[in-house]
């Protein structure tokens, strides 16, 4: 979206016609760090946060919730916790710089906040000895362009907006 840190990619599966579009929000202060909103067709949608840091060790058996604690703040609301973290991949390979936010309530709250014009702040904090990033990361995402991008990806085929 021109003049913003938001961009989108519209895509539909050629066979199933599922909406697989994405919206990307660049972090306000840090390069190579962004929030991704991904449509999953009938499975809904999910956010993921990609940082310029390697977050995940090369061990697939580790529970990501034991590695990091992720909290979010929408506008001036009280901070809340993302209760389920997961791995995300591209072309079958797990991205070691990305955490998937698998908490449905958190995903819906973040989307509603961005669509209503509120800034979202995420904090990724080490939660265990195996966390590769040892200092908290505080990431700021501005809502400019998100409503237009959401419309451009046909609202992820959700019809009625969450919230």
N, C-alpha and C positions, 0 to 999 in steps of 0.2 A: 504494500500500500504506500504510495508515494508520500514522502514527508514523515514517515513513521519508521519504527523499528520492527514492523510487522510485515510478513509476507506469507503467501499461501501457495499451495500446489493442489490443483483439482484433479482427481483421478477416480475412475470407476473401473471395476473389474470387468473385462470384456465378456466373460462367460456368465457371471452371476449378477452383474450390474450393481454390486455392492459399492457403496461410496467409501473409498479408501483415501480420501483427501487429508491434507495436513495444513496446519497453521503453525508458523514459527514466529516467536517473539524474541528478538535479541535482548539480552540483558542490558540494562541502562548504562552500566559502567565498565563492563568487562568484555573484551573480544573473545570470540570462540565459545561463548556461553549463551545458551538459549533454552526457552521453554517450548516444547512441541505439543500441540493438540492433534491427536490422530484419530480419525474416524475408523471404526472397525466393522462397518456394515451392520449386520443384525446384532452384533455384540456391543454396540454402543460406541463409546469413545474413551480415551485415556490420555492423560498428560504424562510427559516425561521431561526430565531436566538433564541437559547435557552441559558439562562444564569443560573448561580448558584443562582440567586435571584428570588424571586417571583415578577413578574412584574404586574400581572393583579389582580385587586380586584375581589371579587366573584360576581360582578354585570355584567350581560351579556348585559345590555342596554347601557353601556358606549361606546362611540365612541373612539376607540383606538388612532385615530389621534389626539384627544384632550388630551390624556394621555401622549403620547411620541412623540418626533420628532426624526426620524432616518435619519442620513446622512451617506454617504459612499464616500470613496475615493479609486480610483483604480490607483495603481502605484503612479505617480507624478501628475496625473490629478487634476483639481480643484474638491473640494467636491461637491456632488450633494445630493438632498433630495429624500427619498423614500416617495411618495405621497399617498400611500394607505397601511395601516396596518390592519391586521386581526388576528383572533384567529386561532390557529391550535390545533388539538386534536389527541389523540391516542386511538384507540378502543372506540370511541364515547365520550370520556371525554376530555374536554378542558384542555390544558396544561397552567397553570397559570404562568409558567416561560418562555413562548415562544411567540414571535411576528412573525406573518406571513408577508412577504413582498409581497403584492399583486400588486405592481406597475410593469407592464410589462416591461417598459423601464429600470427600475432599475434592475430587474431580468436578462434581456438580457445583460446589461452592466457588471454586476458582473460576470456572466458566461463567457462572452468574455474575461474579464480581467484575470480571473483565468486560463482559457484555454490558454491564451497567456503568462502565466508565471508571471503575475503581482500580487503583494500583494494587499489585500483588507482590508481596515480599515472601521469598522462600529462604529458610535457613537450613542448611545441611550441616549437621554436627556429627563428629565421630562418636560412636556409641559402643565401641569395643576395640580391643587391641589389634584386630585385623584390618581396621579401617586404614586405607592408604593416605587419605587426607586427614591430617591431625588437627588442623585449625578449622573453626566454624567458617562456612561460606555463607555470606548474606547476599542474596540476589534479588534485584528489583526489576520488575516487569511492568511497563506502562501499558494502559489499555488502548492507546491511540491506534486506530486501524483494525482492531479486533472485530468490532461489529460488522464492518465492511467485508473483512476477510471471511467471517462466518457466513455472511450472506452469499459471498462468491463461491463457497464450497457447499452451497445449498443446505445450510444449517445441519450438515452431517446427516441429512434425511431424518432428523428428529421431529420435525413438525413443530410441536410446541416446545418452547425453550424451557430448560430445567429451572427449578426454583420456585 
